[in-house]
Amino acid sequence: MNTLHTRVMLVAAIAAVLMQPAVAQEKPAVPPTPPTNLKVLKLPPGADIQQIMRTFTSGLGVQCVYCHVQGNNASDENPKKEVARHMIKMTQEINGKFHDGKLRVSCYTCHRGEAEPKTAPEPKTGQ
């Protein structure tokens, strides 16, 4: 083989390698840190705490820092967290009275997406 042919082959090989899609470095899966300081919530195996928290935030129309200290979800410094625990106990107690195992009441039942619970329906307008 002549030198020119060798160079062309080398350039073609390098070009072929560079044109290959980049292989993503697979990072080892880091298991999520298990939640701590759960005094009221009893999670069944495999429960998704994030999904449970999302139902609370949508039921009350708030963000996580409404009850949690930003960056430290386990902290009890925010007094609203203790109120939330009382509300969770209340809904657990009510739901426990139904023997079919279905969820009958939740945060949304009373709060309807607002931080303060609704105690009466909104008055109808235009009548």
N, C-alpha and C positions, 0 to 999 in steps of 0.2 A: 504494500500500500504506500502511496505517496503521502507526503506531509500535508498537502492541501486536502486530500481526501480524509485523512485522519482528523484534521482540524474541523472540517465540515461535519463529520460524524460526531465529534465532541460537542460542537455548538448545537447540533440537533438534539443530542442527548440532554444537554443542559436545558434547552428550551422546552423539551418534553417534560422534564421534571418541574420546571417553573410553571408550566401551564396546568399542572395537576391541581385540583382543588385542595386547599389547605385542610389538613386533617386536624380536626379540633382535638386539643389535648383533653382527654376525658379526665375530669376531676373526680376523685373518689367522693361518693355521696356522703355528705355530712348529715348524720341524723339530727333532726331538730332537737333543740334542748327541751327536755320535758318541763312543763310548767311547775312552778313551785308556789308555795303558800296558798294552796287551794283549800280553803277551810269549809266551803259549802259545796262546791261543785265536785261531784264524784263522777269521774270519767270512766266510762266502760272501756275495755281494751280496744285500741285502734281508733278511739274518738279523736276527732279533729278539733282541738281547742280553738283554732283560728276561726273555724266555721261557727262554733258556738258563740264566740265573741262577736262575729259579724251579725248574728241574729240579735244580739243585745244592742249593738250600735244602730242597726236599722229599726229595731223596735222603739228605740228612744230618740232616734234622729240625732245622735251625738257621735263624736269621735272617741277613740280610745282614751285620750287624756282627760275625758270627762270624769272617769273613775280611777284611771291609773296615773302614776307619776311617769312622765315621759322618760323612756330609756330604762325604767325599772318597774316592770309590771308586777313584781312580787311585793313592792313596797306597800305599806298600809298608811302612808302619810296623807293620802287624799281621803277625807272623811266620807266622800260619796261612795267609796268602795265598800264601806261597812253598810251603808244604806242599800247598796246593790245586793249585798249578801242577805240582808233581811228580805228584800223583794224576791230573791231566788228561793229562799226558804219558804216564803208564802206561796209562791207558785208550785213548788214541789209538794207542799202540803195539800193544796187544792187538787192538783193532778193525781196525788196519791189516793184520793177518795174515790176515784173512778177505777174500777177493777178491770177495765178493758185494756189498760196500759197505753192508751192514746193520750197525746198531749192535748189538753183541753184549754188551758190558759197559758199565756206567755206574756212577755213584756208588752208586746203589741196589743194585747187584749185591752189594756187600759191606757197605754201611752199613745197608741196610734201614731208613732213616729215623732213624738214630741217629748222633751225632757220631763215636763210636768204631766202627770196622768190626767186623762179626761174624766171628769166626774159626772158629766151630763152631756148629752148631744148638743151640737152647735144649733142655735136657733135657726129655723128656716126663714129665709128672707123672701120678700115678695108675696106674702100671703096675707 
